[in-house]
């Protein structure tokens, strides 16, 4: 069994030393779905909810969250993020909004956690902004769908946006 990268030979937790790695362009894309009860979905699509522009608020929250990832995930390295994008797609047949977070950097380590955090917080913000309409809103399928850069190269689970 190979040793876990975040454990010393003595089994103690530590932050991985990435100083010997080369800076490469790194991209990560994550997705999530916010699923609404059918009876409130018309209000969601029309974006007429009591708290206002929930998608703009969710976009800003996702961007801010990506920048704070090392404060939330203890062993993540602070990274010079060069781009963060949060996109929303209505999926009427599922009464859902698909949230996609894309993060880019040129660094020694990847931005997978930043993309996952951005997507998760954007989805949570949608929930917060819409919960007064119904408490039965669900957040599902938070996942990494794409990453590139570094020695492990490209990983494609789903087609990226």
Buried (B, 14 or more C-beta within 10 A) or exposed (E): EEEEEEEEEEEEEEEBEEEEEEEBEBBBBBBBBBBBBEEBBEBBEEEEBEEEEBBEBBBEBBBBBBBBBBEEEEEBBEBEBBEBBBBBEBEEEEBBBBBBBBBBBEBBBBBBBBBBBBBBBBBBBBBBBBEEBBEEBBBEBBBBBBBBBBEEEEEEEEEBB
